[in-house]
Amino acid sequence: MEKICGCLVSDTVSFNEFAQNENKVVCIKGYIHRIREMTGFAFVIVRTARDVIQCVYAPEFSSYRWDDKLCEEACVKVTGKVVASQDAKGNTRYELQIHDIEILSLPAENLPIVINKKQLDNIQLNTILDLRPISMRNPKERAIFKIQEGIARGFRECLMKNGFTEIRSPKINFAGAEGGTNIFKLDYFGKEVYLAQSPQLYKQALVGVYQKVFEVAPVFRAEHHDTSRHLNEYTSMDFEMGFINDFTDIMNMEVKVLRYIMELLKTEYSEEVETLHIDLPVIDEIPSIKFMDAKELIMKKFKYQPQDMKDFDPTEEELLGKYAKKELNSDFLFVTHYPSKKRPFYTMDDPADPDFTLSFDLLFRGLEITSGGQRIHDYKEQVEKMVKLGMNPELFETYLMLHKYGAPPHGGLGIGLERLTMHLLGAKNVRETTMFPRDINRVTP
């Protein structure tokens, strides 16, 4: 009887291992990204999981002879000798002198778009999205989502190093966490239920268990927006902290998390940072301004008249971003104490002025990427606010267990992963930084 021991023995090396294997014969596996036939030899560019490797075919390297079936997007195993040379700037570069190419599979058709250039030139975004399984093979498109991996990884690593527990909350719920009408309704065996707008109610419940929790998971908003910054399904990076002193503890934790993420991208995702020409922000301290003070600044400094005194429009966010960069030398700006009328039912009102809340948003280069704040932890206070807002507390019996049986002062936040990636890369549309976007027009591929 054959036994499986769980030992994975690789017969290939990565490009990062070429230096230690100089003048040795090694194997790589990947796609043929491009073939450039020259007089008497050929360059075969092989695309592996993260790298694009130059291989050189010439008859004098071995007894292997060129196979006419070789074509772009063929899956191959290439055996060859690692050789080093110097480029014009004196940098060492490595390539593979081909000794053998084993064809593992061949494409049935030619690709509908050209992917083997540095970026997808002159291709409309809708076409890129329609062909997402193919378009992501382009090195620049692929790099976008390695960066996104790094952001989510940094968020998770930093929180776990600081005593947070990762949770999994349900995505089919009895009610919407945020309230309002922007929730997707489902027929659930004859009952009306909803797709989760947020893990908020479950985060709070689990603060009573683990004290500090986080989740990276999809959330759903039934908003009829068709803008460059909205999706109907996106990935939310959430955390919740118990036993806080006040809501600035949450803001300080976010600064720590963002600082960790940017350092991780700088050190372990440098290839993608270079490929995408990312201007990584340096995070020391992040300035903070109260909501009404920000409104006054916008009106006085920029002579802009807001249409809504309870929230910011995109132009106002951009103006605040310019102010933060020019006057405060910061890519980020916290805006605190949002009006009570614009915050969810669980947000704690400011005892000094109940018309405003102990809440905040974080703007990054003029775009809101985070909403957070302190939550109500007193049972009576939470029930009273629900009733004031026309809600029926009986429908939130399980949520109110936290408050009824003892809740610590707590709060948290949510960061939109795709939106943060978009603005970090300087992309114009959040769909560019979403693997498979779901909006009011798109449910495929």
C-alpha positions as CSV (number, residue, x, y, z in Angstrom):
1,M,0.0,0.0,0.0
2,E,1.3,3.4,-1.0
3,K,1.5,6.0,1.8
4,I,1.3,9.8,1.5
5,C,3.8,11.4,3.9
6,G,3.0,15.1,3.2
7,C,6.5,15.8,2.0
8,L,6.6,18.0,-1.1
9,V,9.8,17.6,-3.0
10,S,10.2,20.2,-5.8
11,D,12.1,19.5,-8.9
12,T,12.2,23.2,-9.8
13,V,13.8,26.4,-8.5
14,S,12.6,29.9,-8.3
15,F,14.3,32.9,-10.0
16,N,15.4,34.1,-6.6
17,E,17.5,30.9,-6.3
18,F,19.4,31.5,-9.5
19,A,22.2,33.3,-7.8
20,Q,23.0,30.3,-5.6
21,N,22.7,28.0,-8.5
22,E,25.0,29.9,-10.9
23,N,26.6,27.5,-13.5
24,K,24.4,24.7,-12.3
25,V,21.7,22.9,-14.3
26,V,18.2,23.5,-12.9
27,C,14.5,23.2,-13.9
28,I,11.7,25.8,-14.0
29,K,8.0,25.4,-14.8
30,G,5.7,28.0,-16.3
31,Y,4.1,29.5,-19.4
32,I,5.9,30.5,-22.5
33,H,5.4,34.3,-22.2
34,R,7.1,35.3,-25.4
35,I,9.3,33.8,-28.1
36,R,11.8,35.9,-30.0
37,E,13.5,34.0,-32.8
38,M,16.9,35.3,-33.9
39,T,19.4,34.1,-36.4
40,G,20.8,30.9,-35.0
41,F,19.2,31.2,-31.6
42,A,16.0,32.2,-29.8
43,F,15.0,33.9,-26.6
44,V,12.2,32.0,-24.7
45,I,10.7,34.1,-22.0
46,V,9.0,31.9,-19.4
47,R,6.4,33.3,-16.9
48,T,6.4,31.6,-13.6
49,A,4.1,32.3,-10.6
50,R,5.9,35.6,-9.8
51,D,8.7,36.1,-12.3
52,V,9.4,36.5,-16.0
53,I,12.6,34.6,-16.8
54,Q,14.8,34.9,-19.9
55,C,15.9,31.5,-21.3
56,V,18.1,31.2,-24.4
57,Y,18.0,28.4,-27.0
58,A,21.0,27.7,-29.1
59,P,22.0,24.3,-30.7
60,E,25.5,24.4,-29.1
61,F,24.1,24.4,-25.6
62,S,22.9,20.8,-25.7
63,S,21.5,18.0,-27.9
64,Y,18.0,19.4,-27.6
65,R,16.5,20.7,-30.8
66,W,13.7,23.3,-31.2
67,D,10.2,21.9,-31.3
68,D,7.9,23.7,-33.8
69,K,4.9,23.0,-31.5
70,L,6.3,25.5,-29.0
71,C,4.1,28.6,-28.8
72,E,3.1,31.4,-26.4
73,E,1.0,30.2,-23.5
74,A,2.3,26.6,-23.7
75,C,2.9,25.2,-20.3
76,V,6.5,23.9,-20.2
77,K,9.2,22.5,-18.0
78,V,12.6,24.0,-19.0
79,T,15.9,22.5,-18.0
80,G,19.0,24.5,-18.4
81,K,22.2,26.0,-17.0
82,V,22.1,29.2,-14.9
83,V,24.5,31.8,-16.3
84,A,25.2,35.3,-15.2
85,S,26.1,38.5,-17.1
86,Q,26.5,42.2,-16.5
87,D,24.0,44.7,-17.9
88,A,24.9,48.3,-19.1
89,K,24.7,49.6,-15.5
90,G,26.9,46.9,-14.1
91,N,24.1,44.9,-12.5
92,T,24.2,41.1,-12.5
93,R,21.5,39.5,-14.5
94,Y,20.7,35.8,-14.7
95,E,19.3,33.7,-17.6
96,L,18.9,30.0,-18.4
97,Q,20.8,28.3,-21.3
98,I,18.2,25.8,-22.5
99,H,19.2,22.1,-22.3
100,D,15.6,20.7,-22.7
101,I,12.0,21.9,-23.0
102,E,9.2,19.5,-22.0
103,I,5.8,20.5,-23.2
104,L,3.2,19.9,-20.5
105,S,0.2,21.3,-22.4
106,L,-0.6,23.4,-25.4
107,P,-3.3,26.1,-25.8
108,A,-6.3,25.2,-28.0
109,E,-6.6,28.8,-29.3
110,N,-4.6,31.9,-29.6
111,L,-5.2,34.5,-26.8
112,P,-7.9,37.1,-27.6
113,I,-5.6,39.9,-26.3
114,V,-1.9,40.5,-26.1
115,I,-0.6,40.0,-22.6
116,N,3.1,39.7,-23.0
117,K,3.9,43.4,-22.9
118,K,4.7,45.4,-19.7
119,Q,1.0,46.4,-19.5
120,L,-2.2,46.0,-21.3
121,D,-2.1,48.9,-23.8
122,N,-5.2,50.4,-25.4
123,I,-7.5,47.7,-24.1
124,Q,-10.8,49.0,-22.5
125,L,-11.4,48.2,-18.9
126,N,-14.5,46.2,-19.6
127,T,-12.6,44.0,-22.0
128,I,-9.9,43.4,-19.4
129,L,-12.6,42.5,-16.8
130,D,-14.5,40.2,-19.3
131,L,-11.2,38.3,-19.9
132,R,-10.0,38.5,-16.3
133,P,-8.6,34.9,-16.1
134,I,-6.5,35.8,-19.1
135,S,-5.7,39.5,-18.6
136,M,-4.4,38.8,-15.1
137,R,-1.6,36.8,-16.7
138,N,0.0,40.1,-17.7
139,P,2.8,40.8,-15.3
140,K,1.6,44.3,-14.3
141,E,-2.0,43.1,-13.8
142,R,-0.7,40.2,-11.8
143,A,1.4,42.5,-9.6
144,I,-1.7,44.5,-8.6
145,F,-3.1,41.5,-6.7
146,K,0.2,40.5,-5.1
147,I,0.2,44.0,-3.6
148,Q,-3.3,43.4,-2.5
149,E,-2.2,40.2,-0.9
150,G,0.5,42.1,0.9
151,I,-2.0,44.6,2.3
152,A,-4.3,41.9,3.6
153,R,-1.3,39.9,4.9
154,G,0.1,42.9,6.7
155,F,-3.3,43.7,8.3
156,R,-3.6,40.2,9.6
157,E,0.0,39.8,10.8
158,C,0.1,43.1,12.7
159,L,-3.2,42.4,14.5
160,M,-2.2,38.9,15.4
161,K,1.1,40.1,16.8
162,N,-0.9,42.5,18.9
163,G,-3.2,39.9,20.5
164,F,-6.2,39.9,18.1
165,T,-8.1,36.8,17.3
166,E,-9.2,36.1,13.7
167,I,-13.0,35.4,13.4
168,R,-15.4,34.2,10.7
169,S,-18.8,35.8,10.8
170,P,-21.9,34.6,8.7
171,K,-22.7,36.4,5.5
172,I,-26.4,35.5,5.6
173,N,-28.0,37.5,8.4
174,F,-31.4,38.2,10.0
175,A,-31.0,42.0,9.6
176,G,-28.7,44.6,8.2
177,A,-25.9,45.8,10.4
178,E,-26.0,49.3,9.0
179,G,-29.8,49.7,8.6
180,G,-31.3,51.5,5.6
181,T,-32.3,50.1,2.3
182,N,-29.0,49.2,0.8
183,I,-29.2,45.5,1.7
184,F,-29.6,42.5,-0.5
185,K,-32.7,40.4,0.3
186,L,-32.7,36.6,0.0
187,D,-35.4,34.0,0.1
188,Y,-34.0,31.6,2.7
189,F,-36.3,28.6,2.8
190,G,-39.3,30.9,2.9
191,K,-37.8,33.4,5.2
192,E,-36.6,36.9,4.2
193,V,-32.9,37.3,5.2
194,Y,-30.1,39.6,4.0
195,L,-26.5,39.4,2.8
196,A,-24.2,40.9,5.3
197,Q,-23.4,44.6,4.9
198,S,-20.7,44.3,7.6
199,P,-19.5,41.9,10.3
200,Q,-20.3,44.6,12.8
201,L,-22.8,42.9,15.1
202,Y,-20.7,39.7,15.3
203,K,-17.5,41.6,15.9
204,Q,-19.1,43.3,18.9
205,A,-20.5,40.0,20.2
206,L,-17.1,38.4,20.1
207,V,-15.4,41.3,21.8
208,G,-17.2,39.8,24.9
209,V,-15.2,36.6,24.2
210,Y,-11.8,37.5,22.9
211,Q,-11.6,41.2,23.6
212,K,-9.8,42.0,20.4
213,V,-10.9,40.5,17.1
214,F,-10.6,41.0,13.3
215,E,-11.9,39.6,10.0
216,V,-11.0,39.9,6.3
217,A,-14.0,39.0,4.3
218,P,-16.6,40.1,1.7
219,V,-19.5,42.4,2.5
220,F,-22.4,43.3,0.3
221,R,-24.1,46.7,-0.4
222,A,-27.2,47.0,-2.6
223,E,-26.3,50.5,-3.7
224,H,-27.3,51.7,-7.1
225,H,-24.0,53.5,-7.6
226,D,-22.2,53.1,-10.9
227,T,-19.1,55.1,-10.0
228,S,-15.4,54.5,-10.1
229,R,-15.2,54.0,-6.3
230,H,-18.2,51.8,-5.5
231,L,-18.8,48.1,-5.7
232,N,-21.7,45.9,-4.6
233,E,-19.4,43.3,-3.2
234,Y,-16.0,44.2,-1.7
235,T,-13.5,42.9,0.9
236,S,-13.7,44.6,4.2
237,M,-10.8,44.5,6.7
238,D,-12.4,44.9,10.1
239,F,-11.2,44.9,13.7
240,E,-12.8,45.5,17.0
241,M,-11.1,46.3,20.4
242,G,-12.5,45.9,23.9
243,F,-11.6,47.7,27.0
244,I,-10.5,50.8,25.2
245,N,-9.9,54.1,27.0
246,D,-11.6,56.1,24.2
247,F,-11.9,56.0,20.4
248,T,-8.4,57.3,19.9
249,D,-7.2,53.9,20.9
250,I,-8.7,52.6,17.7
251,M,-7.1,55.3,15.6
252,N,-3.7,54.6,17.1
253,M,-4.1,50.9,16.3
254,E,-4.9,51.8,12.7
255,V,-1.8,53.9,12.4
256,K,0.2,51.0,13.7
257,V,-1.4,48.6,11.2
258,L,-0.9,50.9,8.2
259,R,2.7,51.5,9.2
260,Y,3.2,47.7,9.3
261,I,1.6,47.2,5.9
262,M,3.7,49.8,4.2
263,E,6.9,48.4,5.6
264,L,5.9,44.9,4.6
265,L,5.2,46.1,1.0
266,K,8.6,47.9,0.9
267,T,10.6,44.9,2.1
268,E,8.8,41.8,0.7
269,Y,6.9,43.1,-2.3
270,S,9.6,45.4,-3.7
271,E,9.4,43.8,-7.1
272,E,5.7,44.6,-7.4
273,V,6.2,48.1,-5.9
274,E,8.8,48.7,-8.6
275,T,6.7,47.2,-11.4
276,L,3.7,49.3,-10.5
277,H,5.8,52.5,-9.7
278,I,4.0,52.7,-6.3
279,D,4.7,55.8,-4.1
280,L,4.5,54.1,-0.7
281,P,3.6,56.6,2.0
282,V,5.8,57.1,5.0
283,I,3.7,56.9,8.1
284,D,4.9,58.5,11.3
285,E,1.9,60.3,12.9
286,I,-1.4,61.0,11.3
287,P,-3.1,64.4,12.0
288,S,-6.7,64.6,13.1
289,I,-9.4,67.3,12.6
290,K,-13.0,67.4,13.8
291,F,-15.8,67.2,11.3
292,M,-17.2,70.7,11.7
293,D,-13.7,72.2,11.8
294,A,-13.0,70.4,8.5
295,K,-16.2,71.9,7.0
296,E,-15.1,75.4,8.1
297,L,-11.6,74.9,6.6
298,I,-13.1,73.8,3.3
299,M,-15.3,76.9,3.1
300,K,-12.8,79.4,4.3
301,K,-9.5,78.1,2.8
302,F,-10.8,76.7,-0.5
303,K,-14.0,78.9,-0.9
304,Y,-16.0,75.8,-1.5
305,Q,-19.6,75.6,-0.4
306,P,-20.7,72.1,0.8
307,Q,-24.1,70.8,-0.3
308,D,-24.4,68.5,2.7
309,M,-23.4,69.5,6.2
310,K,-23.7,66.0,7.5
311,D,-21.1,64.3,5.3
312,F,-18.4,65.0,2.7
313,D,-18.7,64.8,-1.1
314,P,-15.7,63.6,-3.2
315,T,-14.5,67.2,-3.9
316,E,-14.4,68.0,-0.2
317,E,-12.4,64.8,0.5
318,E,-9.9,65.8,-2.3
319,L,-9.6,69.3,-0.8
320,L,-8.9,67.9,2.6
321,G,-6.3,65.6,1.1
322,K,-4.5,68.5,-0.5
323,Y,-4.6,70.4,2.8
324,A,-3.1,67.5,4.7
325,K,-0.3,67.0,2.2
326,K,0.6,70.6,1.7
327,E,0.1,72.0,5.2
328,L,0.7,68.9,7.4
329,N,3.0,66.9,5.2
330,S,0.8,63.8,5.5
331,D,-0.8,61.5,3.0
332,F,-3.4,60.7,5.7
333,L,-6.0,62.7,7.7
334,F,-8.4,61.5,10.4
335,V,-11.7,63.3,10.5
336,T,-13.5,62.8,13.8
337,H,-16.9,63.5,15.5
338,Y,-19.2,62.9,12.6
339,P,-22.9,64.0,13.0
340,S,-25.1,61.5,14.8
341,K,-27.6,61.5,12.0
342,K,-25.0,60.0,9.6
343,R,-23.7,57.2,11.8
344,P,-25.1,53.8,12.5
345,F,-27.3,53.0,15.5
346,Y,-24.4,51.4,17.5
347,T,-22.2,54.5,17.4
348,M,-21.7,56.2,20.7
349,D,-22.7,59.9,20.8
350,D,-20.3,62.4,22.2
351,P,-21.3,63.1,25.8
352,A,-20.2,66.7,25.4
353,D,-22.5,67.2,22.4
354,P,-24.9,64.4,21.5
355,D,-25.4,65.8,18.0
356,F,-22.0,64.4,17.2
357,T,-20.4,61.0,17.6
358,L,-17.2,59.5,18.9
359,S,-16.4,58.3,15.4
360,F,-13.9,58.9,12.6
361,D,-13.1,58.4,9.0
362,L,-9.5,58.1,7.6
363,L,-8.8,59.9,4.3
364,F,-5.8,58.7,2.3
365,R,-4.6,61.2,-0.4
366,G,-8.1,62.7,-0.5
367,L,-10.2,59.5,-0.5
368,E,-12.0,57.9,2.5
369,I,-10.7,54.4,3.1
370,T,-11.8,53.8,6.7
371,S,-14.9,54.3,8.9
372,G,-14.7,53.6,12.6
373,G,-15.5,54.7,16.1
374,Q,-16.5,53.9,19.6
375,R,-19.7,51.7,20.1
376,I,-22.4,52.0,22.7
377,H,-21.7,49.4,25.4
378,D,-24.5,50.2,27.9
379,Y,-27.7,48.2,27.4
380,K,-30.1,50.9,28.3
381,E,-28.4,53.5,26.2
382,Q,-28.3,51.2,23.1
383,V,-32.0,50.3,23.5
384,E,-33.0,53.9,23.8
385,K,-31.1,54.9,20.7
386,M,-32.7,52.1,18.7
387,V,-36.2,53.2,19.8
388,K,-35.3,56.8,19.0
389,L,-34.3,55.8,15.5
390,G,-37.6,53.8,15.0
391,M,-35.9,50.4,15.3
392,N,-37.5,47.4,17.2
393,P,-35.0,46.2,19.8
394,E,-36.8,42.8,19.9
395,L,-35.5,42.1,16.4
396,F,-31.9,42.5,17.7
397,E,-32.2,40.2,20.7
398,T,-29.1,38.2,20.0
399,Y,-27.1,41.3,19.3
400,L,-28.2,42.9,22.5
401,M,-27.0,39.9,24.5
402,L,-23.6,41.5,24.6
403,H,-25.0,44.7,26.2
404,K,-27.5,43.0,28.5
405,Y,-24.9,40.6,30.0
406,G,-22.0,43.0,30.3
407,A,-20.0,44.7,27.5
408,P,-16.7,46.5,27.9
409,P,-16.0,49.9,26.3
410,H,-15.2,49.0,22.8
411,G,-14.9,50.2,19.2
412,G,-13.5,49.3,15.8
413,L,-13.2,50.1,12.1
414,G,-13.5,48.7,8.6
415,I,-11.1,49.3,5.7
416,G,-12.1,48.7,2.1
417,L,-9.3,46.5,0.7
418,E,-10.0,47.2,-3.0
419,R,-10.3,50.9,-2.5
420,L,-7.1,51.2,-0.5
421,T,-5.3,49.2,-3.2
422,M,-6.8,51.5,-5.9
423,H,-5.6,54.7,-4.2
424,L,-2.2,53.3,-3.3
425,L,-1.6,52.4,-7.0
426,G,-3.0,55.6,-8.3
427,A,-5.7,53.7,-10.3
428,K,-8.7,55.5,-11.5
429,N,-11.3,52.8,-11.0
430,V,-11.8,50.4,-8.1
431,R,-12.6,47.7,-10.6
432,E,-8.9,47.8,-11.7
433,T,-8.0,46.5,-8.3
434,T,-10.7,44.0,-7.9
435,M,-10.1,40.5,-9.2
436,F,-13.7,39.7,-10.2
437,P,-15.8,42.9,-9.6
438,R,-19.5,42.7,-8.7
439,D,-21.4,45.9,-9.4
440,I,-24.8,46.9,-10.7
441,N,-23.8,45.7,-14.2
442,R,-21.4,42.9,-13.7
443,V,-21.8,39.4,-12.3
444,T,-19.3,37.6,-14.6
445,P,-16.8,36.1,-15.0
